[in-house]
Amino acid sequence: ETEYRPAAFDAEGFIHCSHAHQLVAVANRRFRGRRDLVVLEIDRSRLTCRVVEENLEGGRELFPHIYGPLPRAAIAATHPFPSDEAGEFRLPSALRDGAP
């Protein structure tokens, strides 16, 4: 396939994303204990649809939402993102220290 559409895409019309500094909190809140997650590092310059920074749950923190399918060509890297033995997530080493 040339594009990625998560399961909820048809119902929601966008893809939920996070900035690197938001990943751990979101993962621990929504996916605690999961061992099958990966982080997709996205090159925004390769997207053909709009990205909106917004908070759809009423909070102040803004999250990027991609309003269209994600072209595989826009995926710059993938990083395994399993939780640890306690079910908690840690930022993958490739995304630490000022990485995007």
C-alpha positions, -999 to 999 in steps of 0.1 A, spaced: 0 0 0 11 35 -7 -7 51 23 -16 44 59 -51 48 73 -56 38 110 -87 19 119 -106 50 131 -97 71 101 -129 66 82 -150 76 112 -128 105 124 -114 119 91 -79 125 105 -49 108 121 -40 115 157 -3 125 161 20 137 188 52 157 190 82 138 204 79 155 237 42 143 240 47 107 231 54 92 265 25 109 283 0 100 255 13 64 254 11 59 291 -24 74 293 -39 55 264 -18 24 257 -3 14 290 10 -21 289 10 -25 251 40 -41 236 31 -38 200 34 -1 193 58 17 169 65 54 165 62 67 130 85 97 124 68 118 98 84 142 74 58 170 71 72 183 39 60 151 22 24 153 33 -1 163 7 -29 172 32 -32 197 59 -19 193 95 -38 211 122 -24 218 157 -54 215 180 -68 200 211 -101 182 205 -106 172 242 -107 208 255 -72 210 270 -46 236 263 -19 214 248 -20 212 210 -15 180 191 -9 176 154 -37 160 134 -32 149 98 -64 155 78 -59 128 52 -42 95 47 -5 93 56 16 86 24 42 59 31 67 83 15 62 107 44 74 81 70 110 91 76 117 64 102 100 38 124 109 31 160 98 1 181 79 15 211 71 -13 236 62 -7 272 86 -19 298 79 -47 323 59 -23 345 37 -14 315 52 21 311 67 37 280 100 56 276 110 77 247 130 57 221 167 66 223 166 78 186 141 105 196 160 118 226 183 148 229 166 173 206 156 149 178 124 159 160 
